[in-house]
Amino acid sequence: MENRIAILGIIVNDREASSAVNDLLHQYGAYIIGRMGIPHQEVGSIITIVLSCPVDVINALSGKLGRLQNVQVKSMMAK
């Protein structure tokens, strides 16, 4: 399966969810080529992840993150 470049935008509204988010990102660490985190007083944490992996891996990670309470995620893939 061919790799795609993807960006995941993650907003963590509650610090309690940060541990679960970091655990998932660690599990998929082999696919992560870049990560930026920005703390924000009103929102919580804003994290941007750049991945290089098959589409099913992007969808799996995005889905797992999206099922976490107080976590929002959006993905965008390069053509």
Secondary structure, 3 states (H helix, E strand, C coil): CCCEEEEEEEEECCHHHHHHHHHHHHHCHHHEEEEEEEEECCCEEEEEEEEEECHHHHHHHHHHHHCCCCEEEEEEECC
